[in-house]
Amino acid sequence: MSFDDVAEKFPRIAQQMSFLMEIDKLKSIIRQSPILGENRKENDAEHSWHLALMAVLLKEHAIDEDVDILQAVKMILIHDIVEIDAGDTFVYDIAANVGKREREVLAAERIFNLLPADQAVEIRALWDEFEERQTPASRFANALDRLHPMMLNYMSGGRGWAAHGVKSSQVFDRNKTMREGSPILWDFASCCVRDAVKEGFLPE
Amino acid sequence: MSFDDVAEKFPRIAQQMSFLMEIDKLKSIIRQSPILGENRKENDAEHSWHLALMAVLLKEHAIDEDVDILQAVKMILIHDIVEIDAGDTFVYDIAANVGKREREVLAAERIFNLLPADQAVEIRALWDEFEERQTPASRFANALDRLHPMMLNYMSGGRGWAAHGVKSSQVFDRNKTMREGSPILWDFASCCVRDAVKEGFLPE
């Protein structure tokens, strides 16, 4: 393949495409959440699609009803790209979370800089906004990022929770920041967690 | 699981969530495009994520530079959901494309109507807009939907093309509508296809 010849004629598109083809690897980064109809775990690309559509459809439940939904969706589409280098870190695994931030910053620097400089800056700013949880859009995006695995676990009868011996107290503790983005979705999720305990597939 | 109890307390969220959990099945609808780093084909959820991010990053190349990118991204996120019932139809398979429209309309009616009525109407309108290719946003979204498998095929040395004996004349013929959404991305893609022929992994 002589992509160099193509790149000579279309330098900017070729650079954008190099980034877009590099991030194809997100389809191979496996998370701990189950797929409902298959006996496998979901990957980051699937998660990002599902989350983006949740943002569109659940917008009315954001704490700020005028939340910038395009900004939230953009953040969601790129929020896990750093895991191509840094790997997925299970939210309940305290030890694995040590050094996570440093690994992810290095990943952001390598991967985002495959883009033309102006877009590298733009995507880095989006990722920083998501990580810092200071804007309504990033708080909503983060709330959904917590809600999504909770729902897949609940709807699958606790498959991901059971595999790791997770208890309801951990679920409540590790996901309560959801309230910053959507109090009502947190109430809804809490109701599901209590039901999971009552039904016996999540230990108290 | 007594989701009915949860649904009684949060009827609207529960209805939205029933739709969101139903479309988890999109992760199991397999396309003909290869994943670059793995010996498997991509699924519709992965494709939809990749395409949505392409829309964000390649917006400047749309025929209408002021294209409504949120509208394009929303269309992209939902454009393949009908394939949960109707299946993926390979673009080069003429026979399989017979009856596709009817199958997909039935699917849209079943799946979108899992949502609350106001949102079912909204998502159906988005899907119709995508299918009709009459607005700048839908033309751009459709152009990317053609570009994406072309790039995965090109970057993988023609894996998907080879598996189905596709020739370059078919690639040009079946994808030329890309021009309606982005002439420059069509020129770029054509350059890649000509390179694939020159390199010997796509028959003339």
Interface residues (C-beta under 8 A of the other chain):
Chain A: M1 S2 F3 D5 V6 K9 F10 I13 A14 Q16 M17 F19 L20 M21 I23 D24 K25 L26 K27 S28 I35 L36 G37 E38 E42 N43 A45 E46 S48 W49 H50 A52 L53 M54 V56 L57 L58 H61 I69 L70 V73 K74 L77 I78 L115 Q119 M151 L152 Y154 M155 G157 I184 L185 D187 F188 C191 C192 D195 A196 K198 E199 F201
Chain B: M1 S2 F3 D5 V6 K9 F10 I13 A14 Q16 M17 F19 L20 M21 I23 D24 K25 L26 K27 S28 I35 L36 G37 E38 E42 N43 A45 E46 S48 W49 H50 A52 L53 M54 V56 L57 L58 H61 I69 L70 V73 K74 L77 I78 L115 Q119 M151 L152 Y154 M155 G157 I184 L185 D187 F188 C191 C192 D195 A196 K198 E199 F201
